[in-house]
Amino acid sequence: MPRAPFRRKSGARESNQLVRLAEGLASSKSRAEDVYWERELEKAVTAHLENNDEEAINRALDKAHDSPENTFDALADMVESLTESVLIDSELGRQRVCLFAAPILVWGRAKIPTKTIPKQVVQNLTVQLSAHVFSSKAKVSIVDYLFAPDQLPHSYSESRAMLDTLVSSLRAKTALSVDTKTVEDAPDVVCDMRMVIGAFQVPEGEPFYAWQEMTTPVEEARQTCLANWRAQGGAAIQPMLVGFPHELTLPRTFFSACRDADLASRAYSIGASVSYIEAVTHTPPEKLTAIIGGCWGNGIEEYRIGFSLGDEEDVIHGTIWPLVSDEAEDTPVPDEIEQLLRAAGVTHIITLDEQLPLEFCDDCGAPHFPNREGEMLHAHLPEDADTEGVQLH
Ligand SMILES: [Zn+2]
């Protein structure tokens, strides 16, 4: 994480002030009062971001969790929006520049690539994003690298730094080149996400997205844009993911695109797991047993889905369904998982009632998955599985 050389240590007083302003905004009852709190909160957060003082922001976000309802969201929204979006002056007048992500859900039998995007593909993607996702007023520039989520900026200041670099790329009408030596290794997992990252620029006050310029109801317009992006953007991405089934989700400003894709990936990984098992073990879905179990830390944290062959006790593969904060324990998540399994062709489904531990392998860190008896086991593909990966133990 880049640190400013003279970064001063921020005190509790500064965090308290951020929380106070966020609470004011969250509890305001009129647009007129909002304006005041928003302006003050924006000033305070901007100062911390510009000082590279991420600790104060993170401390305030921690505190905001214990504050009245919606305080956390008010603060997080402000921090994210000031991180991913900036106003600049240009000869064309005030311009809004925003960082965006175009996520791709993907699975594979071999290691899913992360790589430099060839020049021609950069050009195609930029054209398709301009045509189908962003408004007619938008200029678009992308980063010439297909990222795994672990390779994205890890902090608000790193994200902001990427946006600042893209502002220069937009001005120069070029893509942003990444030095591949600076990119971290991505983990080798069966089902993952890849991201195209970039920035768009619109004159202040103009629409960001193509669906804002349509006259059909908003959700319908958005779905039209997504369908067009999947067709045209998908064709542009295809050459980089040959042999890897994938699905494009809606490109949007950075944080919301990543969050939406995270949520979408949970459902995607269920179908992907079933397809993967079929591809490497030649077992059709109806010969599988899927076991759904809730794993508990302080409360229920995630569901883990173990897959076994027939009525065997070994677990051959598994996938995780992490819960997000607005999903209470009474949300029928297991029902949703069961529906997705059935849609993927799995007919033998067991939902365990017991509270399972959040267990991981001591050797490789892989999560354990429940079998039909409710035991948490390391997933091992059968020895004759047709996989290109290497099983560790
Ligand atoms: Zn292990």
Boltz pocket constraint, residues with backbone or C-beta under 6 A from the ligand:
constraints:
  - pocket:
      binder: B
      contacts: [[A, 361], [A, 362], [A, 363], [A, 364], [A, 365], [A, 366], [A, 378], [A, 392], [A, 393]]
      max_distance: 6.0
